[in-house]
Amino acid sequence: MTETTDTDLWSHKPWWCQPWTIVLTGLLVVAGSWLVLHRLWITGPVALAVACWWWLFLVIAPSAYRNQSR
């Protein structure tokens, strides 16, 4: 059996759940937090939450999908 690639997961997802939209949304949230509030103590945790979100959806989920489809 051939090994599937990460793109197989993304082919099952709608346009708003693609890697580029996940990254763009995260960047907009962090930038928006800074531009609106100008508070590092708020933007820092927001950036940490976005980084965790990216790790979950851009690293862990494709890896789990790849392992499941073997």
Buried (B, 14 or more C-beta within 10 A) or exposed (E): EEEBEBEEBBEEBEEEEEBEEBBEBBEEBBEEBBEEEEEEEEBEEBBEEBEEBBEEBBEEBBEEBBEEEE
